[in-house]
Amino acid sequence: MSSPTWRDVAELLRTNQWAAAIALLRRWVDLTGCCEVRITLGALLADRQRYFEAIEQWTAVIEAASHSGRRDHLAAAFHNLAAVYRELGDYELARRYQQRALHYQDDCGPEELLQLANDALAASRWELANALLQSASELAADDESLHATLTATAGVAQALQGDLFTAVGLLRLAYRRHVADGDEREAGCDLLNLAATFRRTGRLRLEAKCLSRAAKHFAKAHAAIHHAQSLERRRQVDQLIALRSSNPLVN
């Protein structure tokens, strides 16, 4: 059997054969131990919410790159670890990994500024987060996918700062951009953030609608954890709506 190539992986992903792409990358790693392949394999595993397996791959990259002195591999591994721990809600560990990623980079691009903005939001440093997002947007050029993510993050930032009207507008714009880009998982995340914003305005039926739509996007993205969370949040909202409808004191 011939050795795998990036073209083989790209073709599998193009046809939405994620399991086959992951299996191919695992075989490639077994054959070569290549750090670039491990980094990509970790990214695909993380996208499928198989976080422990992704962390294993990036940890192996760090061990190998520490011996070889490949700063670019170290930067990529630490950057990805920061993103996963941010997703898992461990913002302090995410911040520490992000700082280590920056230590090994020659410059700071828009993606790095975006992650620093996320860390600033977790620390309630609103002005710093807003400034970092603005700088990232200016550097993102014509990267539509990155602009969509920056717009979504700006929406979350406005919601956290209490400007719910602006937050809704930004999150809706981010959602439309992610849908146009075919990014089902990020579109679902936009709807989760919209649902949380509508909850703060007391608009439970809009929250419920967002959660149902989010679950559909996560199902298409095979994001099982987010799919289950969306359905559970929808169940809780339905209970609140029923309670409100049956209680004259809240009508």
N, C-alpha and C positions, 0 to 999 in steps of 0.2 A: 504494500500500500504506500502511495506517495506521501511525502511530508505535507502537513497542512500549510496553507498560505493565508495571508490576510484577505485575499480575494474570496477564498472558501468561506471564511467567517462572515465577511460582508454579505455574501449571497444568502447565507442562512438567516442572517438578521433581516435582510430585505424581504424575505418570504415569511418572516415572523416565526422562524424555527429556533426559538431561544434555547430549548433543551438540547437540541443538536449542536448549536453553536457552543454552549457551555461544555458539552462532552468533547467536542473537537479541540477546544482550548485546553481542556484537562490533558488530553492525549499529547498535545503539543508541549505542554509544560513537562510532562513525564519524559518526553523525548529529549528536550533541550534544557529545561530549567531556566529558560529565558525570562528575564525580569519584565520586559515589555509585555510578554504574553501573560505573565502573572498579574500585572497591573490591569490589563484589559479583562482577564477572567474575573478578578475581584470586582471590577465595575459592573459586569453583567450579573454576578451573583448578588451584589448590593441592590441592583435595580429590581431583582426578583425578591428582594427583602430577605435574602439568605445571608444575613449580616455576619454571623459567626464564621461562615466559610469565607466570606470576603475578607474579613479581618485576618484570617489565617494566611491568605495569599499575600496580603500587603505586609504582614509581619515577616514572611519569608523574603520578600523583596528587600525590606530594611536590613535583614541579617546579611543577605548577599551583597547589597550595595555598600554596607558599612565596611566590608572587606575589600571590595573593588574600588571604592572611592567615587562611585557614580552619584554625584550630587543631584542630577536630574531625576534619577530613580528614587532617591530618598525624598526629594521634594514631592514627587507625584504620590508616593505611598503615604506620606504624612498628610498631604492635602486630602486624599481620599478617606483616610482614617478620621480626619476632622469632620468631613461631611457626614460620615456614618454616625459618629457619636453625637453630632448635632441633631441628626434625624432621630436618634434614640433618646434625646433629651438630656444628655450629659454635657451641658454647655461648658463647664469648666474644663473637662478633658478635651472637648473639641477645640477650645481656645488654645490650650497648650500644644495640641498637635498642629494647629494652624500656625502658631508661632514657629514651631520647628520646621514646618514646610517653608516658611518665608526665609528662614536662616539658610536654606540650601538653594534658594532661587537667586538668579542674577538680577531680576527685576520683579516688579509687582504689577501684574496685569489686571484686567477687569474682573476675571473670575476670582482672583485672590482678594481684590477689594470687596467683592460681593460677600465672600465668606467673613471677612473682617467686619463688614457691616452687620452680618447676622450675629456675630459675637458681641458687637456693640449693643444691638437690640436686646440680647439676652441679659446684658448688664444694665439695661435701661439708660444707656447713654445716647439719647435721641439725636442731639445735634451732631455727634460724631457719626452715627449711623447714616443720617441724611446726607452728610458731606461725602461719605464714602460711596454711597449709592449714586450720587450725582457724578462723582469722578469716574466711577465704573461705567456709567451710562455714556459719558463723553468718550471713553476709550473703547467702547464696544463696537464702534463703527457700524457695519451693516450686518452684524450677527443677530438675526431676528430671534433665534432661540434664546440667546442670552438676554436680549432686550425684554423678552416676555418674562423671563425669570426675575429680572431687575424690577419690572413693573409690579409683579406679584409681591416681591419683597417690600417695595415701597408702599403697597397697599397694606400689608401687615404692619409696617412701621406707623402708618397713619392711624390704623385701628388702635394700636397700642398707645398712641398719644391722644386718643379720644376724638379724632376727626373722622367719625364714622361715615359721613357722607362722601368725603374724598376717598376713603378706603374702599367703599363699595364700587365707586367708579373705576378705580385702579385695578381692583381684583376682577371686575367684569372684563376690562380691557385685556388683562393678562390671560384670562380664560379664553377669550376669543382668539388670541394669538397662539396659545398652546393648542387649541383645537385645529386651527389652520395649519399648524406645524405637525399635526398628527401625534402629539405627545399626550397620550391618554392619562398617564400617571400624573403629570404636572397639572393637567386640566382638572383631574379629580382633586388634587391638593388645593387648587384655586377655589373650587366649590366648597371644600371643607372650611377654608378661611372665610369665604363669604357666609357660610352657615353660622360660623362663630360670631361674625359681625352682626348678622341679622338677629342673633340671640340677644346681643347687647342692646338692640333697638326694640326688643320685644316682639319682633315680627316672626312668630313661630311657624306660620305656614310657609313663608319664604324659606326659612331655615330647613324645614322638612323637605321642601322641593329640591333645595341644593344638595341635601344629603342623599336623596334618592338618585339624583343625576350623578353625584360623585361615585356612588356604589357601582353604577353602570360603567363609568370610565375605568374604575379600578378592576372590574371584572375583565374588561377588554385588555387591560395591561397585565393581567395575571398577578396583581398586587394583593395577595390574599389577606394580609394583615389589615391594610387600609380598607379593603372591601368589607371585612367583618366589622371594623370600627365604625364605618359609615352606617351600616345596617343597625348596629347597636345604638348609635346616636339617634338614628331615625326612630327607633322604637321608643326611646326615652322622650323624644319630642312629641310623638303621638300621644304618649301618656299625659304630658303637660297640656297638650291641646284639649284632650278629653276632660281633664280636670278643670281647665278654665271654662269649658263649655257647660259643665255641670254645676259650677259654683257661681251663683249670681253676684257674689261680692267682687268677682274679678271681671265682670262683664259690664 
